[in-house]
């Protein structure tokens, strides 16, 4: 078992390594991207990656505090479902109302990793990277097209 400080350092090391690995991947328009903290340009709409309890997740999260606006953002995302699926090459789970670990209502679209891997085991890092990398790149390609449909929410 790791102490809280050791666990924090291992997580930081993974995300730093992943960020350095992804820095080699160019954006659609050739600009530099912070892949770990991807900026959609729409407040309360984020691309999230998480690893916990030997499970990894990636999703698009809509966290607007106003339920009506959150619903509108989700409906707009639903309108782009076919394009998103085409970029991802797989079906993701769609949840219009999800309670996050802090009890906050969000809408999200995403999927868990099927394999078991731990962020605390460096031997598992290639599995985690192989899960996150193609999906994050696909989300970027999707967002390069879809972002214009969300201009009203900026």
N, C-alpha and C positions, 0 to 999 in steps of 0.2 A: 504494500500500500504506500502511496505517496503522501507526503505532507501537503498541505494547501499550497505552500510556496513552491514546492517541487512540481506539483500538478500545473500550477499557473505558468511556470517557466517552460515546461514541456509543451503546453498548448501554444504559448507565444513562439516557441521555436518552430513548431509545426507550421503555424500561420505565416511566420516570417519566411520559412523555406518555401511554402506554397506560393507566397507572393513573389519571391525571387524567381521561382520556376515560371510563373505566369507572366512575369515581366518580359519574357522572351516572345510572348504571343502578341502580335500587332493587332490594333483595333481595325475595324472595317475601313476607317478613313485614314489610318496610319498614325493617329495620335496616341500618346501614352495613356494607359488606363490603370487606375488603381483597382485591380480585379477583386481584392479582398473587401474593399469598401466602395463598391460600384455606385456611381452617381447616376440615378435615373433622371434627375432634374425635376422630378415630381415629388413634392413634399408628401411624406407618409406612404410612399411606394418604394419598396426596397427589395433587392435580391439578397436573400439570406442563405448562409451555409452554417451548419452546426454539426458538431460531433460530440456525442455523449453516450455513455453506457454501451460502448462498442457498436454504436449505430450512427450513421451519418444521414443528414437531411439537406436538401436544397429546395428553396421555394421562393416564390414571389409573395411578398407580404404587403397587404394594404392595412395600415394602422391608423387611419384618420379617426380622430376622436368623435366626429359627428357621424352617427350611424347612417344617415341619409347620404352623405357625401361618400362614405365608405362603400355603400351599396352601389352608387353611381360608378365609382371607380371599378368595382368588381364587375358590373354589367358591361362596362367598356372593355375590360380585359376579356370577358366572355365573348365579346364580338370578334376578338382576335384569336380565339381558341384554335381555329384551323391553321392559322399561320404559325402559332406557337408550336402546335403538334408537329407541323411539317419541319420546323427548324430542329426540334428536339428529337424527332424520330421515335417518340414514345408517348404514351398517355400519362398525364400527371393527375393527381388527386385534386379536386376542386372543392373548397370549403368556404362558403359564404359567411359563416360565423364560427369562429374558433376561439376558445379561451387560451391565451398564451400562459406560460408558467407564472405570470404575475397577476393573472385574473383579468387581463385586459382583452376586450373583444377585438379580433382582427379578422380579415378575410385573407385566405392564402391559397396558393396553387403550388403544388410541389410533389416531391416524392422522396421516400426513404431509400437508402442503399440496401440492396438485398443481402450483400455479404456482411459478415461480422468483422469489424476492424476497430482497433482501439487507437486513439490519438496518443496514448501513453506508450505504445509499442512502436518504435521506429521502423521495425520490419513491416508494419501495417501501413505505413505512410504511402507507399506506392499504390496500394489499393484505394486509399482515400483520394489521392490525387487523380487516379484513373476514373473515379466516380465524379469528382467535382469539375475537372478540367473541361471535358467535352460539353457538359451541361451549361457551364458558365459561358463558354464560347457561344453555344447555341442561344443562350439568353441574350447575349450581346448582339448577335445577328438579328434576333427577333426584335429587340428593342431599337435597333437602328432603323427598322421599318415602322414599328408600332408607336414609337414615341410621339409622332405627330398627331395621333388620335387622342393624345392625353394633354395637348397644349392648353385646353380650357382649364385644367386642374393645376396649372403652374401658378 
